[in-house]
Amino acid sequence: MLTLDGNDDDEQYCCTIMIVIVCRNARTLLERTLSDIQALGDPRVQIIVIDGDSSDGTFMVLDCWRDALFHCASEPDKGIYDAMNKGWQAAPENSYILFLGAGDRVLSLPTTADMIDNRGRPIPVIIGDCMVGNKLFVSRWDSGMRFRNTAHHQSLLIHKSSYRYPPFDETLKIFADWDFNLRLLHAGMRAKRVERFRSFAEPDGVSARPDLDEVRRVAQRHGGAWAGWVAWARYRAFLAWRRVHR
């Protein structure tokens, strides 16, 4: 097990953006994502890598990047959301957190002024837009989220003070991020959309192959049986449309 830790000082990290990369056996993509983050040249950014005990030499990448990482770990896990929970726990309490997979990219980040309110306090949720392959996904934070995830985690900054516990339900394999978004939304957590905030996501991630039963389960959990079946029907129709138009 490889572990590195930084200094956890709330005052120091109040405007820090902790980018958490979760990966397994994706050495080349991880290197690309790390290089892209470094190329941003943003002093607010710190990097956490949670690797699922890769066997492809990822440990050599982590060793080479050791001095540039706030925290990293390479150990067995129970899946993507277990890894994301570990990343959340490793981030300082008073920081923003953004999740990427290996191969994802942050194209541009919001300014610090974008992220604080008129009293100088951090806005709990910042959303941007996400290029999924060559298609632009325009994020929304509204009631439409009851039926599908309208804010991709690659373009979503959440201040850790808004939710101090590991946020992802590990019994969900594909849509635990949607489930977390709905919990924040229903708790009245406000969000600000920042157009300059943009990211890129690989088009063939796990959510590209949705489990319709899990879709229904998440929507029903937060909106009742009616919402569950509406979400199920909409995703089913979307999958049918995508098979025709690919």
NUTORZA-60934 format. One record per residue (C-alpha): residue in one letter; x, y, z. Coordinates in pm, whole numbers, padded with zeros to 5 digits, always signed. Layout:
REM NUTORZA-60934
@ronu->A | u->X | v->Y | w->Z;
...
END
This chain:
REM NUTORZA-60934
@ronu->M | u->+00000 | v->+00000 | w->+00000;
@ronu->L | u->+00136 | v->+00341 | w->-00102;
@ronu->T | u->+00017 | v->+00645 | w->+00095;
@ronu->L | u->+00118 | v->+01011 | w->+00091;
@ronu->D | u->-00043 | v->+01283 | w->+00301;
@ronu->G | u->-00027 | v->+01661 | w->+00307;
@ronu->N | u->-00084 | v->+01910 | w->+00587;
@ronu->D | u->-00454 | v->+01947 | w->+00674;
@ronu->D | u->-00495 | v->+02313 | w->+00775;
@ronu->D | u->-00847 | v->+02452 | w->+00726;
@ronu->E | u->-00735 | v->+02812 | w->+00694;
@ronu->Q | u->-00472 | v->+02723 | w->+00436;
@ronu->Y | u->-00713 | v->+02533 | w->+00214;
@ronu->C | u->-01025 | v->+02753 | w->+00225;
@ronu->C | u->-01009 | v->+02827 | w->-00151;
@ronu->T | u->-00811 | v->+02524 | w->-00258;
@ronu->I | u->-00950 | v->+02299 | w->-00530;
@ronu->M | u->-00874 | v->+01936 | w->-00454;
@ronu->I | u->-00891 | v->+01738 | w->-00778;
@ronu->V | u->-00948 | v->+01372 | w->-00694;
@ronu->I | u->-00852 | v->+01125 | w->-00967;
@ronu->V | u->-00978 | v->+00768 | w->-00930;
@ronu->C | u->-00828 | v->+00502 | w->-01152;
@ronu->R | u->-00739 | v->+00138 | w->-01200;
@ronu->N | u->-00508 | v->-00004 | w->-01467;
@ronu->A | u->-00513 | v->+00321 | w->-01665;
@ronu->R | u->-00150 | v->+00425 | w->-01646;
@ronu->T | u->-00131 | v->+00616 | w->-01975;
@ronu->L | u->-00460 | v->+00798 | w->-01919;
@ronu->L | u->-00360 | v->+00888 | w->-01564;
@ronu->E | u->-00033 | v->+01041 | w->-01685;
@ronu->R | u->-00226 | v->+01245 | w->-01940;
@ronu->T | u->-00473 | v->+01372 | w->-01681;
@ronu->L | u->-00196 | v->+01463 | w->-01437;
@ronu->S | u->-00008 | v->+01651 | w->-01709;
@ronu->D | u->-00321 | v->+01838 | w->-01812;
@ronu->I | u->-00387 | v->+01948 | w->-01452;
@ronu->Q | u->-00028 | v->+02063 | w->-01412;
@ronu->A | u->-00056 | v->+02259 | w->-01739;
@ronu->L | u->-00339 | v->+02466 | w->-01589;
@ronu->G | u->-00075 | v->+02636 | w->-01376;
@ronu->D | u->-00336 | v->+02715 | w->-01109;
@ronu->P | u->-00180 | v->+02753 | w->-00762;
@ronu->R | u->-00516 | v->+02674 | w->-00595;
@ronu->V | u->-00514 | v->+02319 | w->-00732;
@ronu->Q | u->-00399 | v->+02020 | w->-00530;
@ronu->I | u->-00417 | v->+01661 | w->-00657;
@ronu->I | u->-00533 | v->+01343 | w->-00487;
@ronu->V | u->-00498 | v->+01008 | w->-00665;
@ronu->I | u->-00685 | v->+00699 | w->-00549;
@ronu->D | u->-00571 | v->+00394 | w->-00743;
@ronu->G | u->-00740 | v->+00056 | w->-00714;
@ronu->D | u->-00421 | v->-00150 | w->-00673;
@ronu->S | u->-00335 | v->-00141 | w->-01043;
@ronu->S | u->-00116 | v->-00408 | w->-01199;
@ronu->D | u->-00007 | v->-00207 | w->-01505;
@ronu->G | u->+00276 | v->-00008 | w->-01352;
@ronu->T | u->+00061 | v->+00281 | w->-01226;
@ronu->F | u->+00270 | v->+00279 | w->-00907;
@ronu->M | u->+00564 | v->+00404 | w->-01115;
@ronu->V | u->+00356 | v->+00702 | w->-01231;
@ronu->L | u->+00262 | v->+00778 | w->-00871;
@ronu->D | u->+00625 | v->+00758 | w->-00766;
@ronu->C | u->+00732 | v->+00997 | w->-01042;
@ronu->W | u->+00459 | v->+01244 | w->-00945;
@ronu->R | u->+00513 | v->+01204 | w->-00571;
@ronu->D | u->+00620 | v->+01565 | w->-00507;
@ronu->A | u->+00323 | v->+01706 | w->-00702;
@ronu->L | u->+00053 | v->+01511 | w->-00514;
@ronu->F | u->-00123 | v->+01618 | w->-00196;
@ronu->H | u->-00221 | v->+01257 | w->-00125;
@ronu->C | u->-00221 | v->+00928 | w->-00310;
@ronu->A | u->-00304 | v->+00570 | w->-00228;
@ronu->S | u->-00281 | v->+00247 | w->-00425;
@ronu->E | u->-00476 | v->-00034 | w->-00261;
@ronu->P | u->-00768 | v->-00269 | w->-00332;
@ronu->D | u->-01111 | v->-00109 | w->-00321;
@ronu->K | u->-01475 | v->-00205 | w->-00368;
@ronu->G | u->-01529 | v->-00002 | w->-00682;
@ronu->I | u->-01538 | v->+00353 | w->-00817;
@ronu->Y | u->-01747 | v->+00501 | w->-00538;
@ronu->D | u->-01539 | v->+00342 | w->-00265;
@ronu->A | u->-01237 | v->+00511 | w->-00427;
@ronu->M | u->-01422 | v->+00842 | w->-00453;
@ronu->N | u->-01520 | v->+00823 | w->-00087;
@ronu->K | u->-01154 | v->+00770 | w->+00003;
@ronu->G | u->-01063 | v->+01077 | w->-00199;
@ronu->W | u->-01332 | v->+01282 | w->-00025;
@ronu->Q | u->-01201 | v->+01177 | w->+00315;
@ronu->A | u->-00843 | v->+01267 | w->+00220;
@ronu->A | u->-00936 | v->+01624 | w->+00121;
@ronu->P | u->-00906 | v->+01904 | w->+00379;
@ronu->E | u->-01231 | v->+02000 | w->+00550;
@ronu->N | u->-01238 | v->+02352 | w->+00411;
@ronu->S | u->-01167 | v->+02286 | w->+00044;
@ronu->Y | u->-01354 | v->+02238 | w->-00281;
@ronu->I | u->-01352 | v->+01887 | w->-00429;
@ronu->L | u->-01375 | v->+01783 | w->-00795;
@ronu->F | u->-01371 | v->+01421 | w->-00917;
@ronu->L | u->-01210 | v->+01298 | w->-01238;
@ronu->G | u->-01146 | v->+00960 | w->-01388;
@ronu->A | u->-00820 | v->+00881 | w->-01566;
@ronu->G | u->-00847 | v->+01039 | w->-01911;
@ronu->D | u->-01083 | v->+01317 | w->-01801;
@ronu->R | u->-00961 | v->+01676 | w->-01821;
@ronu->V | u->-01029 | v->+02013 | w->-01663;
@ronu->L | u->-01028 | v->+02267 | w->-01943;
@ronu->S | u->-01080 | v->+02581 | w->-01734;
@ronu->L | u->-01167 | v->+02657 | w->-01372;
@ronu->P | u->-01378 | v->+02929 | w->-01211;
@ronu->T | u->-01197 | v->+03221 | w->-01052;
@ronu->T | u->-01191 | v->+03255 | w->-00674;
@ronu->A | u->-01434 | v->+03548 | w->-00711;
@ronu->D | u->-01675 | v->+03310 | w->-00888;
@ronu->M | u->-01665 | v->+03077 | w->-00589;
@ronu->I | u->-01744 | v->+03312 | w->-00300;
@ronu->D | u->-02059 | v->+03504 | w->-00210;
@ronu->N | u->-02085 | v->+03873 | w->-00125;
@ronu->R | u->-01989 | v->+03797 | w->+00235;
@ronu->G | u->-01671 | v->+03622 | w->+00129;
@ronu->R | u->-01803 | v->+03275 | w->+00211;
@ronu->P | u->-01758 | v->+02978 | w->-00026;
@ronu->I | u->-02062 | v->+02897 | w->-00240;
@ronu->P | u->-02142 | v->+02531 | w->-00160;
@ronu->V | u->-02178 | v->+02403 | w->-00517;
@ronu->I | u->-02025 | v->+02536 | w->-00840;
@ronu->I | u->-02132 | v->+02381 | w->-01170;
@ronu->G | u->-01982 | v->+02416 | w->-01514;
@ronu->D | u->-02030 | v->+02248 | w->-01850;
@ronu->C | u->-01872 | v->+01926 | w->-01971;
@ronu->M | u->-01760 | v->+01813 | w->-02313;
@ronu->V | u->-01849 | v->+01444 | w->-02331;
@ronu->G | u->-01646 | v->+01333 | w->-02629;
@ronu->N | u->-01736 | v->+01592 | w->-02892;
@ronu->K | u->-02074 | v->+01686 | w->-02741;
@ronu->L | u->-02132 | v->+01968 | w->-02493;
@ronu->F | u->-02330 | v->+01875 | w->-02183;
@ronu->V | u->-02479 | v->+02191 | w->-02031;
@ronu->S | u->-02517 | v->+02140 | w->-01656;
@ronu->R | u->-02827 | v->+02235 | w->-01457;
@ronu->W | u->-02909 | v->+02237 | w->-01086;
@ronu->D | u->-03287 | v->+02229 | w->-01072;
@ronu->S | u->-03589 | v->+02001 | w->-01039;
@ronu->G | u->-03502 | v->+01830 | w->-01368;
@ronu->M | u->-03238 | v->+01640 | w->-01176;
@ronu->R | u->-03518 | v->+01420 | w->-01035;
@ronu->F | u->-03522 | v->+01228 | w->-01362;
@ronu->R | u->-03157 | v->+01229 | w->-01475;
@ronu->N | u->-02822 | v->+01349 | w->-01355;
@ronu->T | u->-02795 | v->+01704 | w->-01486;
@ronu->A | u->-02452 | v->+01785 | w->-01336;
@ronu->H | u->-02154 | v->+01570 | w->-01433;
@ronu->H | u->-01896 | v->+01526 | w->-01158;
@ronu->Q | u->-01616 | v->+01631 | w->-01395;
@ronu->S | u->-01760 | v->+01984 | w->-01395;
@ronu->L | u->-01886 | v->+01998 | w->-01038;
@ronu->L | u->-01707 | v->+02162 | w->-00744;
@ronu->I | u->-01851 | v->+02084 | w->-00401;
@ronu->H | u->-01726 | v->+02253 | w->-00087;
@ronu->K | u->-01652 | v->+01984 | w->+00169;
@ronu->S | u->-01814 | v->+02183 | w->+00447;
@ronu->S | u->-02148 | v->+02114 | w->+00278;
@ronu->Y | u->-02125 | v->+01741 | w->+00354;
@ronu->R | u->-01867 | v->+01609 | w->+00598;
@ronu->Y | u->-01928 | v->+01235 | w->+00563;
@ronu->P | u->-01827 | v->+01000 | w->+00279;
@ronu->P | u->-02095 | v->+01105 | w->+00030;
@ronu->F | u->-02134 | v->+00813 | w->-00210;
@ronu->D | u->-02359 | v->+00512 | w->-00158;
@ronu->E | u->-02133 | v->+00220 | w->-00248;
@ronu->T | u->-02430 | v->-00011 | w->-00310;
@ronu->L | u->-02483 | v->+00191 | w->-00630;
@ronu->K | u->-02242 | v->+00102 | w->-00909;
@ronu->I | u->-02313 | v->+00372 | w->-01169;
@ronu->F | u->-02525 | v->+00656 | w->-01029;
@ronu->A | u->-02402 | v->+00722 | w->-00676;
@ronu->D | u->-02290 | v->+01069 | w->-00793;
@ronu->W | u->-02645 | v->+01144 | w->-00911;
@ronu->D | u->-02778 | v->+01016 | w->-00578;
@ronu->F | u->-02542 | v->+01252 | w->-00392;
@ronu->N | u->-02641 | v->+01547 | w->-00613;
@ronu->L | u->-03006 | v->+01480 | w->-00534;
@ronu->R | u->-02935 | v->+01471 | w->-00161;
@ronu->L | u->-02767 | v->+01811 | w->-00184;
@ronu->L | u->-03044 | v->+01953 | w->-00401;
@ronu->H | u->-03322 | v->+01833 | w->-00171;
@ronu->A | u->-03134 | v->+01967 | w->+00131;
@ronu->G | u->-03163 | v->+02312 | w->-00026;
@ronu->M | u->-02797 | v->+02339 | w->-00119;
@ronu->R | u->-02768 | v->+02625 | w->-00363;
@ronu->A | u->-02545 | v->+02608 | w->-00668;
@ronu->K | u->-02391 | v->+02865 | w->-00898;
@ronu->R | u->-02335 | v->+02799 | w->-01266;
@ronu->V | u->-02009 | v->+02943 | w->-01400;
@ronu->E | u->-01977 | v->+02938 | w->-01778;
@ronu->R | u->-01599 | v->+02969 | w->-01773;
@ronu->F | u->-01580 | v->+02639 | w->-01579;
@ronu->R | u->-01550 | v->+02360 | w->-01835;
@ronu->S | u->-01419 | v->+02005 | w->-01842;
@ronu->F | u->-01386 | v->+01704 | w->-02070;
@ronu->A | u->-01509 | v->+01352 | w->-01995;
@ronu->E | u->-01432 | v->+01033 | w->-02179;
@ronu->P | u->-01753 | v->+00932 | w->-02362;
@ronu->D | u->-01734 | v->+00564 | w->-02268;
@ronu->G | u->-01740 | v->+00588 | w->-01889;
@ronu->V | u->-01954 | v->+00361 | w->-01672;
@ronu->S | u->-02257 | v->+00591 | w->-01699;
@ronu->A | u->-02257 | v->+00536 | w->-02076;
@ronu->R | u->-02399 | v->+00190 | w->-02003;
@ronu->P | u->-02670 | v->+00270 | w->-01746;
@ronu->D | u->-02843 | v->+00004 | w->-01539;
@ronu->L | u->-03211 | v->+00093 | w->-01578;
@ronu->D | u->-03300 | v->-00068 | w->-01248;
@ronu->E | u->-03045 | v->+00152 | w->-01074;
@ronu->V | u->-03183 | v->+00458 | w->-01253;
@ronu->R | u->-03530 | v->+00378 | w->-01120;
@ronu->R | u->-03395 | v->+00305 | w->-00773;
@ronu->V | u->-03215 | v->+00639 | w->-00740;
@ronu->A | u->-03503 | v->+00847 | w->-00878;
@ronu->Q | u->-03756 | v->+00664 | w->-00662;
@ronu->R | u->-03542 | v->+00714 | w->-00352;
@ronu->H | u->-03569 | v->+01091 | w->-00390;
@ronu->G | u->-03899 | v->+01143 | w->-00571;
@ronu->G | u->-04121 | v->+00844 | w->-00506;
@ronu->A | u->-04243 | v->+00565 | w->-00732;
@ronu->W | u->-04371 | v->+00803 | w->-01001;
@ronu->A | u->-04032 | v->+00973 | w->-01037;
@ronu->G | u->-03865 | v->+00631 | w->-01050;
@ronu->W | u->-04074 | v->+00509 | w->-01341;
@ronu->V | u->-04049 | v->+00841 | w->-01530;
@ronu->A | u->-03669 | v->+00832 | w->-01501;
@ronu->W | u->-03664 | v->+00467 | w->-01608;
@ronu->A | u->-03876 | v->+00542 | w->-01916;
@ronu->R | u->-03671 | v->+00845 | w->-02015;
@ronu->Y | u->-03340 | v->+00661 | w->-01988;
@ronu->R | u->-03482 | v->+00370 | w->-02184;
@ronu->A | u->-03596 | v->+00605 | w->-02461;
@ronu->F | u->-03257 | v->+00778 | w->-02459;
@ronu->L | u->-03073 | v->+00447 | w->-02497;
@ronu->A | u->-03296 | v->+00352 | w->-02789;
@ronu->W | u->-03231 | v->+00690 | w->-02955;
@ronu->R | u->-02856 | v->+00657 | w->-02900;
@ronu->R | u->-02845 | v->+00310 | w->-03062;
@ronu->V | u->-03000 | v->+00460 | w->-03374;
@ronu->H | u->-02786 | v->+00775 | w->-03390;
@ronu->R | u->-02441 | v->+00646 | w->-03296;
END
